[in-house]
């Protein structure tokens, strides 16, 4: 499954050092990536932390079989073979005729200290505290959202709650519930003392 890019670009933690040294200036995703467009500025996440902001400078699609050594170098690899091995590790069912999207980027801002990824989307508020407050307040949440927020409080992190739901792919389900709670709490001014 290909996820689109809204305000965030996630890179696997195994590439953190290459990213921070400037050796990784692109990421390659299987399929077409909605929302990836040149000029867009996004937060860059790696290994659970946000390291700053990058500007997308170029977006290209091509078939796996057409990837080159130059594509590999942009993505922080020595050559095409090394890139293909890494792609097949991440996407075991990858075929030579599959389309990939190459998203090139440049740093716009690097944070002095990395920020935990799960703190940034809520204007710096802790998602656990948002969940607790939302459960205390009389705000219009669905029973499913309440269950998700209760699970988040019980587990203590978005990652652990997602695993309890069946895997890390469930993080977006938890985050949606937190975002909804955050918006409702903010509209009522109920976040000022968090």
Secondary structure, DSSP 8 states (H G I E B T S, - for coil): -----SSEEEE-GGGHHHHHHT---EEEEES--TT--TT-EEEEEETTEEEEEEEEEEEEEEEGGG--HHHHHHTT-SSHHHHHHHHHHH-TT--TT-EEEEEEEEEEEEEEEEEEHHHHTTTT--HHHHHHHHHHS-----HHHHHHHHHHHHHSSHHHHHHHHTSGGGHHHHHHHHHHHHHHHHHTTTTTT-
